C-alpha cells in the first residue's frame, strides 16, 4: 500500500466520498446508495486523517460513471 493524501486522491479523479453499508456504498453528500458489486477497487492506500492512519480504497464504477474513495 502506498501513502497518499485525500487531496491527491481527489486530484486523480476519485472525488466522491463513499461509506460502506452492508452490501452497498453510500454517498452522504448526495444521499445516494450504490450497489457494491458495480464497483471495482483500483488501488488501496494508507492516509493520515486528523493524525490517525486509515486505509482508503480508490474505487471506480464504469456502469455508474463514478470514481470515489472509501475510508476504513
JODAMO-V265129 format. One record per run of one state. SS is the DSSP state (A for helix, B for strand, O for the rest). FROM is the first residue (numbers start at 1). TO is the last residue. Records with the same first field share a line. If there is no record, write none. Layout:
# JODAMO-V265129
SS: FROM-TO + FROM-TO
This chain:
# JODAMO-V265129
O: 1-1 + 4-5 + 12-15 + 22-23 + 28-31 + 39-39 + 50-51 + 62-65 + 72-72
B: 2-3 + 16-21 + 24-27 + 32-35 + 40-49 + 52-61 + 66-71
A: 6-11 + 36-38
